[in-house]
Amino acid sequence: MANLNGFNANEIDPRVAFEPLPAGDYLGIVVATEMKPTKNGSGEYLQLEFEIIDGPYKGRKVWDRLMLKHTNSQTVTIARSTLSALCRAVGVMQPKDSVELHNLPVTVKVACKKRDDTGELTNVVKGYKKRGDGASVLPQAAAAAAGGTPPWKR
């Protein structure tokens, strides 16, 4: 038994289960990044958290993982070329820290795939394009999503 200290479900909105986003291009921003070790400890990946900032899915999130340190050199090459595409799309060609990629609008190409463990559909990021290459947003919407003045107007 666990003491819930007077928890009252009437005071809290219930968590809503989300279906995966439909495949397509979405305008988003990186809101968080973190280097994480692989499960077996043989490498590290950069986890990128994106928030959609326009359209009917505004506020939803998708994640990408870039295996930047791995025993398989082709895996690293793919991750580095994906990071290069993101850097080019947001206009930051030589980031010293992943935080430099945060809050910059980018078109995120999202697809759906079945999970190996459960068979359920999940989202995967397939690529990046510059803002305006297939998606658009009003500057005010991006500013609101980023919490203030958008970086391209500073």
Order of alpha helices (4+ residues) and beta strands (2+ residues): beta-beta-beta-alpha-beta-beta-alpha
